[in-house]
Amino acid sequence: MVSLLALFISPSCSKKSSSSTPSCQIVTVTDQQGTTTTTYNITYDNSGRISTEQYVNNGVTTNQVFTYIGNTEIMSTSNGTTDTQDSITLNSDGLIVSDYYSNSSGGSSVTTYTYSGTEVQKAILTSGANPPQTTTYTWSNGDVVSSTGSPNITYSYNTKATEIGDYWQVIQLINYGASFIKTAHQLAGYQYNSTVENINYTYDNTGKITAVTGTSGSDVENITYQYTCN
């Protein structure tokens, strides 16, 4: 099973805005898959944007630092061996319109996104002399229901409204700190080729998501959260 947090590349950090509901942010994500556990520690700036992220995988510590200049988010990543940088341009809805990636070895790529309103329609990845790779997205009822590219994927949803800690939100937070996919409902599963992944959520007594479980056959991945609220 491909790790839930590694399957896609993207961004988003959302907060509930209600005078009677605390505003919460995820500060720790613990991802357990088999005998491997990865813990992500996240901090935020005074504007509520992701500021730093640190995680350890196979004994290697990776540090990410996020800086913001106007509508550009710069994500600098270092693991002691390789340094990379993503220069991400956001539109007025806070969605990614381009991501220019470069690494310390001289490699680079750019991904551009096009939208209909706030629904992403197409992503085009251009890297060196390779032919551009295009992924197209189909939407229904405010949710992305399929993506056509490599691989082709179909998605299903439960009836609960999207919120902090659900699949699309956390995967984009971990990978980018920003997003290009924002759905109306919480992802319940997806399928690519013959692989079927079912996703279930655990909620606390206030309705916050405290855990996400991905199950594919006999493989189980558990992702748990810690929040800070004010």
C-alpha positions in Angstrom: 0.0 0.0 0.0 1.3 3.4 -0.9 1.4 5.7 2.2 -1.6 7.9 2.4 0.6 10.9 3.1 2.9 10.2 0.2 0.4 9.4 -2.6 -0.2 13.0 -3.7 1.8 16.2 -3.9 0.0 19.4 -2.8 -1.1 22.0 0.0 -3.9 23.4 2.5 -4.4 24.6 6.0 -8.0 25.4 6.9 -9.5 26.6 10.2 -13.1 26.8 11.3 -14.3 30.3 11.7 -17.0 30.6 14.3 -17.2 32.9 17.3 -18.3 29.9 19.4 -16.0 27.3 18.0 -12.3 27.2 18.9 -9.9 27.7 16.0 -7.6 24.6 15.8 -4.5 23.7 14.0 -2.7 20.3 13.6 0.7 20.5 15.3 1.6 16.7 15.3 0.8 14.0 12.7 1.9 10.4 13.5 1.8 8.0 10.6 2.1 4.3 11.4 2.3 1.8 8.5 3.4 -1.7 9.5 6.5 -1.4 11.6 7.3 2.1 10.3 6.2 5.2 12.2 6.8 8.8 11.0 6.0 11.8 13.2 5.6 15.2 11.6 5.9 18.3 13.9 4.4 21.5 12.5 4.5 25.1 13.6 2.6 28.1 12.3 3.2 31.9 12.0 1.0 34.6 13.4 -1.1 34.6 10.3 -2.0 30.9 10.7 0.2 29.8 7.8 2.5 26.8 8.2 6.0 28.0 9.2 8.1 24.9 9.8 7.8 21.1 9.5 10.2 18.4 10.7 9.9 14.7 10.4 12.2 11.6 10.7 12.0 8.7 8.2 14.3 5.7 8.2 16.7 7.6 10.6 16.9 10.7 8.3 15.6 14.0 9.7 14.0 16.3 7.2 13.4 20.0 7.9 11.2 22.3 6.0 11.0 26.1 6.3 8.1 28.1 4.7 8.5 31.8 3.9 5.9 34.1 2.2 6.4 37.0 -0.2 3.1 38.4 -1.5 1.2 35.6 -3.2 4.3 33.3 -3.3 5.1 30.6 -0.8 8.7 29.3 -0.7 9.2 25.8 0.8 12.9 25.0 1.5 13.6 21.4 2.4 16.8 19.9 3.7 17.8 16.5 5.0 21.5 17.0 5.4 22.3 15.5 2.0 19.9 17.1 -0.4 18.5 20.6 -0.5 15.3 21.4 -2.5 13.1 24.4 -2.9 9.5 24.9 -4.1 8.4 28.3 -5.2 4.7 28.1 -5.1 2.4 30.9 -6.5 -1.1 31.1 -5.1 -4.2 32.7 -6.6 -6.7 34.9 -4.8 -8.5 31.8 -3.5 -5.2 30.6 -1.9 -4.9 27.8 -4.4 -1.7 26.8 -6.2 -1.4 28.0 -9.7 2.3 27.0 -10.2 5.0 25.2 -8.4 8.6 25.7 -9.5 10.8 22.9 -7.9 14.6 22.9 -7.9 17.2 20.9 -6.1 20.9 21.3 -5.1 21.9 18.9 -7.9 20.6 21.2 -10.6 17.3 19.4 -11.3 14.2 21.4 -11.7 10.5 21.1 -12.8 7.4 23.2 -12.9 3.8 22.2 -12.4 1.0 24.5 -13.4 -2.7 24.2 -12.4 -5.8 25.5 -14.2 -9.2 26.0 -12.5 -12.9 26.5 -13.1 -13.8 28.6 -10.2 -12.1 26.8 -7.3 -12.2 23.3 -8.9 -8.8 22.3 -10.4 -9.3 21.1 -14.0 -5.8 20.2 -15.1 -2.2 19.9 -13.8 0.8 19.9 -16.2 4.2 18.8 -15.0 7.2 19.8 -17.1 10.6 18.4 -16.2 13.7 18.9 -18.3 13.5 17.4 -21.8 10.8 14.9 -20.8 7.4 15.2 -22.4 4.9 17.2 -20.2 2.7 15.0 -18.0 -0.9 16.1 -17.8 -3.4 15.1 -15.2 -7.1 16.1 -15.7 -9.7 16.1 -13.0 -13.5 15.5 -13.0 -15.8 17.0 -10.4 -19.3 16.2 -9.1 -21.3 17.7 -6.2 -18.2 19.8 -5.2 -15.9 16.8 -5.0 -13.2 15.5 -7.4 -14.4 12.1 -8.5 -11.6 11.1 -10.9 -8.2 12.0 -12.1 -6.8 10.9 -15.4 -3.1 10.7 -15.7 -0.6 8.2 -14.3 -2.3 6.4 -12.8 -6.0 6.9 -13.4 -7.8 7.2 -10.0 -11.5 7.3 -9.0 -12.6 8.7 -5.6 -15.6 8.3 -3.3 -16.8 10.4 -0.4 -18.9 10.2 2.7 -21.6 12.7 3.6 -19.6 14.8 6.1 -18.4 18.3 5.1 -14.6 18.6 4.6 -12.7 19.8 7.7 -9.3 20.1 9.1 -7.7 16.6 9.5 -9.5 14.9 6.6 -7.6 13.2 3.8 -7.3 16.0 1.2 -6.6 18.7 3.9 -3.8 16.8 5.7 -2.1 15.3 2.7 -1.7 18.8 1.2 -0.7 20.4 4.5 2.1 17.8 4.9 3.4 17.9 1.3 3.1 21.6 0.6 1.4 23.7 3.3 -1.0 24.9 0.6 -3.6 23.2 -1.7 -4.9 22.8 -5.2 -7.7 20.4 -4.3 -10.5 21.5 -1.9 -13.6 19.3 -1.9 -17.0 19.7 -0.3 -16.9 16.3 1.5 -14.5 14.0 3.2 -12.8 11.4 1.0 -14.0 7.8 1.9 -11.9 5.8 -0.6 -10.1 5.7 -3.9 -9.1 3.1 -6.5 -6.3 2.9 -9.0 -5.6 -0.1 -11.2 -6.7 -3.1 -9.0 -5.8 -1.3 -5.7 -8.8 -0.2 -3.5 -8.1 2.0 -0.5 -10.9 2.5 2.1 -10.6 5.5 4.4 -12.3 5.9 7.8 -12.2 8.7 10.3 -12.3 8.8 14.1 -13.8 11.9 15.7 -13.7 13.3 19.3 -16.7 14.5 21.2 -16.4 18.0 19.6 -16.4 16.6 16.1 -12.7 17.1 15.3 -11.0 14.3 13.4 -8.4 12.6 15.6 -7.4 9.8 13.3 -7.5 8.5 9.8 -7.3 4.8 8.9 -6.5 3.6 5.4 -7.2 0.0 4.7 -6.2 -1.9 1.5 -6.7 -5.6 1.8 -4.7 -6.7 4.8 -2.6 -3.5 4.9 -3.6 -0.9 7.4 -2.2 2.6 7.9 -3.1 4.7 10.9 -2.6 8.5 11.1 -3.3 10.3 14.3 -3.3 14.0 15.2 -2.6 16.4 18.0 -4.1 19.9 17.8 -3.6 23.3 19.3 -6.7 25.4 19.7 -7.5 28.9 20.7 
